[in-house]
Amino acid sequence: MDTEKSSNSSFEDLTNAEDTQDIRLAATAKRESTVFGAQAKAKEQHEEEQAGEEQEQEDECDILGNKQLIKRTIKKASSTSNRRPNRGELVTINFSGKLDNGALVEDEKNFQCHVGDYEIVQGLDMVLPMMNVGEVAEVSVDPRFAYGSTGLKINKDDDTEVVVPPDAHLTYEIELLDAKYEDFSDLKTFEILRKYGTRKKERANYFYKRSEYNNAIHLYRRALDFLDTRDGDPDAAFGKEDLELSNSDLQTLLDDRLIVYNNLAMAQIKIAAYDAALQSVEHVLRCQPNNPKALYRKGRILEGKADTQGAIKLLQKVATLEPENRVVQTDLARLLIKARREEHNEKEMYQKMLGQAKKMEQKATTRQKQPLVDNSKLKMLGYLMGTILIGVAGVAIYRYKY
C-alpha cells in the first residue's frame, strides 16, 4: 500500500512538472508575441508618420528657400489636369487673404489677371506658374512679397482706412480655376483691348503712388501692348492685321495711349532714366505739340540733362498755356534763379580762367624781356673792354716811340 502510494505520488509530481513547463512555455510565447506585436505596431506607426511627413514635404514648397514664400497644397488637381499657366497667360482665380490675427483683408471670386503683371500681390503672382488648374493651395507671404513697409490703405468717405498694416505677413488661400493662352483672335475687339489697357494703366498708377516706379514702368509698357500701336503717329497704319475698328475707336485708343506715355515718362523721370523718358514724351508731342503735361515733363527731363535754358523755354510755354498752374510757375521761378546762379558761376569761372591766362601771359612777357636786358649789358661790357684795350694799346705805342 505504501509502495503504491509512493509510485502514484511520483507520477503526479512528473505530471505537475510537465504542466508547469508547458505553462511557462506558453507564457514565454505570449510575451514574445506581445513584444513582436508591439514592435510591428511601432514600426507600422513610424512608417505611417514617415509617409505622412514625406507627403507633407511633397505638398509644401519653400519657393525661395528662405521661408518668405511657402506654398502648401490643400487640394490637388484631378489626375487628368496637368495644365500650368505660363507668363503672360490669362488666369481665372478665387483667392482670399488674411492677417495673422485672422482678419480678412482680400476676397475675390472669378478674378482674372495676366501672370507676371503684378495685378495681384507679388507672392501670389510668383506661385501661379507652380499650380495646376483645379488646384487649391495655401500661400504664406512675407511682407516683402505682399504690401511691404507701406501696407495697404484705401480712401473711404473722405477718410483713409488702413486695410493692411505696414510689414504685415499674409496667408492666402488660392484656387486656380482656369488658364488660357490668348491669341490674336481673342484680342480683336475694341472692348477687350481697352479693358486690358485700362486695367494695366490703373495698376501702374497704383504702383506709382506707392513709389514703386519699376513696377509702374512695367505695367505702363504692358498697357501700351493693348492700345494703339502707331507710336503716336496719327498718319501711320494700325499695326494689327484684320483688326476692324472705327475711327472713333482708334482715336479713343490713341488718346488712352498718349495718357499712358505721359505717365510712363513721369515714372522714368523718377528713376532718372532721362533718355527713355524723352522718347516717351516725344510720342505725345508728335501728336499733340501743345500738350501741357508733355511739355512740362520734357522740361523736367531737360533740367535733369543739365539743359536749364531749354527747360525754361518749355516751362514758359506751359505757363502761357496754363497761366493758373502754380506748380509750373513755382518751377519756372526756381529754374530762373538756377539759371542766374549758373550764369554767375560761369562768369566767375571765366574770370578766373582769364586771370590765370593774364598771369601766364605776363610771366611769358617777362621771360622774353629778360634776355634782352642781359644782351644790352653784354654789349656795354664789350664796348667798355674794347675802349680799355684801345687805351692800353695807345699807351704802349706812345712809350715805344718815345
C-alpha positions in Angstrom: 0.0 0.0 0.0 2.7 2.4 0.8 4.6 1.3 -2.2 1.6 2.1 -4.5 1.1 5.4 -2.9 4.7 6.3 -3.4 4.5 5.3 -7.0 1.4 7.4 -7.6 2.9 10.4 -5.9 6.0 10.2 -8.2 3.7 10.1 -11.3 1.7 13.1 -10.0 4.9 15.1 -9.4 6.1 14.4 -13.0 2.8 15.4 -14.4 2.8 18.6 -12.4 6.3 19.4 -13.6 5.3 18.9 -17.2 2.2 21.1 -16.8 4.3 23.8 -15.2 6.8 23.7 -18.1 4.0 23.9 -20.6 2.6 26.9 -18.8 6.0 28.6 -18.7 6.5 28.0 -22.4 3.0 29.3 -23.2 3.7 32.5 -21.1 7.0 33.0 -22.8 5.4 32.6 -26.2 2.7 35.0 -25.3 5.3 37.6 -24.1 7.3 37.2 -27.2 4.1 37.5 -29.3 3.2 40.7 -27.4 6.7 42.1 -27.9 6.8 41.3 -31.6 3.3 42.7 -32.0 4.3 46.0 -30.2 7.4 46.2 -32.4 5.4 45.6 -35.5 2.9 48.2 -34.5 5.6 50.7 -33.6 7.3 50.1 -37.0 4.0 50.5 -38.8 3.2 53.7 -36.9 6.7 55.0 -37.7 6.3 54.2 -41.4 2.9 55.9 -41.4 4.4 59.0 -39.7 7.3 59.0 -42.2 5.0 58.6 -45.1 2.9 61.5 -43.7 6.0 63.7 -43.3 7.1 62.8 -46.9 3.6 63.6 -48.2 3.6 66.9 -46.2 7.0 67.8 -47.6 5.7 67.0 -51.1 2.7 69.2 -50.6 4.7 72.0 -49.1 7.2 74.0 -51.1 9.5 76.7 -49.8 9.7 78.6 -53.1 12.6 80.9 -52.4 14.4 78.7 -49.8 14.2 81.4 -47.1 10.7 80.8 -45.7 9.4 84.1 -47.2 7.1 82.4 -49.7 5.7 79.0 -48.8 3.1 77.1 -50.8 1.1 74.3 -49.3 -1.3 72.2 -51.4 -4.7 71.9 -49.8 -6.5 70.2 -52.7 -4.7 68.6 -55.7 -5.9 69.0 -59.2 -7.5 66.0 -60.8 -5.2 63.4 -62.3 -6.3 64.4 -65.8 -5.4 68.1 -65.2 -1.7 68.9 -65.5 -2.1 72.4 -67.1 0.0 75.1 -65.6 -0.1 78.7 -66.6 2.8 80.4 -68.3 3.9 84.1 -68.0 1.5 86.4 -69.9 -1.4 84.0 -69.9 -4.9 84.9 -68.6 -5.9 83.1 -65.5 -9.1 83.0 -63.5 -8.8 82.5 -59.8 -10.5 82.6 -56.4 -8.5 83.9 -53.5 -8.7 85.3 -50.0 -6.1 86.8 -47.8 -5.9 87.1 -44.0 -3.6 88.7 -41.5 -2.0 86.7 -38.8 -4.9 87.7 -36.4 -7.4 86.1 -38.8 -8.7 89.4 -40.2 -9.9 89.0 -43.8 -8.3 91.7 -46.0 -9.0 90.4 -49.5 -11.6 88.2 -51.0 -12.1 87.8 -54.8 -14.1 85.4 -56.8 -13.5 84.6 -60.6 -10.8 87.2 -60.6 -8.9 87.5 -64.0 -5.3 88.6 -64.4 -2.3 88.0 -66.6 0.5 86.0 -65.0 3.6 88.2 -64.4 1.8 91.5 -64.5 1.6 92.1 -60.7 -2.2 92.5 -60.8 -2.3 90.6 -57.5 0.3 90.7 -54.7 3.7 89.6 -56.0 3.8 86.4 -53.8 0.6 85.0 -55.4 1.8 86.1 -58.9 5.0 84.0 -58.3 3.1 81.0 -57.1 0.6 80.8 -60.1 3.1 79.2 -62.5 3.6 76.4 -60.0 -0.1 75.4 -59.7 -2.2 73.1 -61.9 -5.7 74.1 -63.0 -8.1 72.9 -60.3 -5.6 73.0 -57.5 -6.2 74.8 -54.2 -3.2 76.0 -52.2 -2.4 77.9 -49.1 0.4 80.5 -49.6 2.3 82.1 -46.7 3.6 85.5 -48.0 6.3 87.6 -46.3 5.6 91.4 -46.2 8.3 91.8 -48.9 6.1 90.0 -51.4 2.8 91.4 -50.1 2.3 95.1 -49.2 5.7 95.8 -47.7 6.5 98.6 -45.4 3.8 100.8 -46.9 0.9 98.5 -46.2 -2.5 99.0 -47.9 -4.7 102.0 -47.4 -8.0 102.9 -49.1 -9.8 106.2 -49.2 -13.4 105.8 -47.9 -15.8 108.7 -47.3 -13.0 111.3 -47.3 -11.1 109.2 -44.8 -8.2 106.8 -45.1 -8.7 103.3 -43.8 -5.7 101.0 -43.2 -6.6 97.6 -44.6 -3.2 96.0 -44.3 -0.7 97.4 -41.7 2.9 98.0 -42.7 5.2 95.0 -42.6 2.2 92.6 -42.3 2.5 88.9 -43.0 -0.4 87.5 -45.0 -1.8 84.0 -45.6 -3.7 83.4 -48.8 -5.9 80.6 -50.0 -6.0 80.5 -53.8 -7.8 78.3 -56.3 -6.7 78.2 -59.9 -9.9 77.8 -61.9 -8.6 78.3 -65.5 -5.6 79.3 -67.6 -5.8 80.5 -71.1 -3.3 81.5 -73.8 -4.8 84.4 -75.7 -4.0 84.6 -79.4 -4.9 87.4 -81.9 -8.4 86.2 -82.3 -9.0 86.8 -78.6 -7.9 90.4 -78.8 -9.7 91.6 -81.9 -12.4 93.7 -80.2 -12.1 97.3 -79.1 -13.7 96.4 -75.8 -11.1 93.8 -74.9 -8.2 96.0 -76.0 -9.4 99.0 -74.0 -10.3 96.8 -71.0 -6.9 95.3 -70.7 -5.1 98.6 -71.4 -7.1 100.5 -68.8 -6.6 97.7 -66.2 -2.8 97.8 -66.7 -2.7 101.6 -66.6 -4.7 101.7 -63.3 -2.5 99.1 -61.7 0.6 101.1 -62.9 -0.9 104.2 -61.3 -1.3 102.2 -58.0 2.4 101.3 -58.0 3.4 104.9 -59.0 1.6 106.2 -55.9 3.5 103.7 -53.8 6.8 104.9 -55.3 7.4 101.5 -56.8 8.4 103.0 -60.1 10.0 100.0 -61.7 6.7 98.0 -61.3 4.8 101.1 -62.6 7.0 101.3 -65.7 6.4 97.6 -66.4 2.7 98.0 -66.2 2.6 101.1 -68.3 4.5 99.3 -71.0 2.1 96.4 -70.8 -0.8 98.8 -71.2 0.8 100.1 -74.4 0.8 96.5 -75.7 -3.0 96.5 -75.7 -3.5 100.0 -77.0 -2.9 101.8 -80.4 0.4 100.6 -81.8 1.1 103.6 -84.1 3.6 105.1 -81.7 2.0 108.5 -81.7 1.9 108.8 -85.4 -1.7 109.5 -86.4 -0.9 109.1 -90.1 0.6 105.6 -89.7 -1.5 102.5 -90.4 -2.8 100.5 -87.5 -0.4 97.7 -86.7 -2.7 94.7 -86.1 -3.8 93.0 -89.3 -7.5 92.3 -89.8 -8.4 94.4 -86.8 -11.6 96.3 -87.8 -12.0 99.3 -85.6 -13.9 102.5 -86.4 -12.1 105.9 -86.5 -13.8 106.8 -83.2 -12.4 103.6 -81.6 -9.0 104.2 -83.0 -9.0 107.8 -81.6 -10.1 106.6 -78.2 -7.3 104.0 -78.1 -4.8 106.6 -79.2 -5.9 109.1 -76.6 -5.5 106.4 -73.9 -2.1 105.6 -75.3 -0.9 109.2 -75.0 -2.0 109.3 -71.4 0.0 106.2 -70.7 3.0 107.6 -72.4 2.8 110.8 -70.3 2.6 108.7 -67.1 5.4 106.4 -68.3 7.6 109.4 -68.8 6.9 110.7 -65.3 7.8 107.3 -63.8 11.0 107.2 -65.9 11.9 110.7 -64.7 11.6 109.4 -61.1 14.4 106.9 -61.7 16.5 109.4 -63.7 16.0 107.4 -66.9 16.0 110.7 -68.9 16.8 109.3 -72.3 13.9 106.8 -72.1 11.6 109.4 -70.7 12.4 111.8 -73.5 11.4 109.1 -76.0 8.2 108.5 -74.2 7.2 112.2 -74.1 8.1 112.7 -77.7 5.4 110.2 -78.7 2.9 112.5 -77.1 4.3 115.7 -78.6 4.3 114.2 -82.0 0.5 114.0 -81.9 -0.2 116.9 -79.5 2.6 119.5 -79.7 0.9 121.8 -77.2 0.1 119.1 -74.6 0.9 120.9 -71.3 1.8 117.8 -69.3 4.1 116.5 -72.0 5.8 119.9 -72.4 6.2 120.2 -68.6 7.7 116.7 -68.3 10.0 117.4 -71.2 11.2 120.5 -69.3 11.8 118.3 -66.3 13.8 115.9 -68.5 15.9 118.7 -69.9 16.6 120.0 -66.4 17.8 116.5 -65.5 20.1 116.5 -68.5 21.6 119.9 -67.3 19.9 122.0 -70.1 18.4 124.7 -67.8 17.8 127.2 -70.6 15.9 124.6 -72.7 13.8 123.7 -69.6 13.0 127.4 -69.0 11.7 127.8 -72.6 9.4 124.8 -72.3 8.1 125.9 -68.9 7.5 129.4 -70.2 5.4 127.9 -72.9 3.4 125.8 -70.4 2.9 128.9 -68.3 1.4 130.6 -71.3 -0.9 127.6 -71.9 -1.9 127.2 -68.2 -1.4 130.6 -66.6 -3.2 129.4 -63.4 -0.9 126.5 -62.9 1.1 127.3 -59.7 3.3 124.3 -59.9 4.6 125.4 -63.2 5.1 129.0 -62.0 7.0 127.8 -59.0 9.2 125.5 -61.0 9.8 128.3 -63.6 10.9 130.7 -60.9 13.2 128.1 -59.4 14.7 127.5 -62.8 15.2 131.2 -63.5 17.1 131.6 -60.2 19.1 128.5 -61.0 20.0 129.9 -64.4 21.2 133.2 -62.9 23.3 131.3 -60.4 24.7 129.2 -63.2 25.5 132.3 -65.2 27.2 133.9 -62.2 29.2 130.8 -61.5 30.1 130.6 -65.2 31.3 134.3 -65.2 33.4 133.7 -62.1 34.9 130.6 -63.8 35.7 132.6 -66.9 37.2 135.5 -64.9 39.4 133.0 -63.0 40.4 131.5 -66.3 41.1 134.9 -67.8 43.1 136.0 -64.7 45.2 132.9 -64.9 45.7 133.5 -68.6 46.9 137.1 -68.0 49.3 136.0 -65.3 50.7 133.4 -67.6 51.0 136.0 -70.4 52.8 138.4 -68.0 55.2 135.7 -67.0 55.9 134.8 -70.6 56.5 138.5 -71.4 58.8 138.9 -68.5 60.8 135.9 -69.6 61.0 137.3 -73.2 62.2 140.7 -71.9 64.8 139.3 -69.5 67.2 138.0 -72.2 67.1 141.5 -73.9 68.3 143.2 -70.8 71.2 140.8 -70.4 72.2 141.3 -74.1 72.4 145.0 -73.7 74.6 144.6 -70.6 76.9 142.3 -72.5 77.2 144.8 -75.4 78.1 147.7 -73.0 80.6 145.5 -71.4 82.1 144.7 -74.8 82.3 148.3 -75.7 84.0 149.1 -72.4 86.5 146.3 -72.8 87.2 147.4 -76.3 87.9 151.0 -75.2 90.2 149.8 -72.4 92.1 147.7 -74.8 92.5 150.6 -77.3 93.7 152.9 -74.5 96.3 150.3 -73.3 97.5 149.8 -76.8 97.8 153.6 -77.3 99.9 154.0 -74.1 102.2 151.1 -75.2 102.7 152.6 -78.6 103.5 156.0 -77.1 106.1 154.6 -74.8 107.7 152.6 -77.5 108.1 155.6 -79.8 109.4 158.0 -77.2 
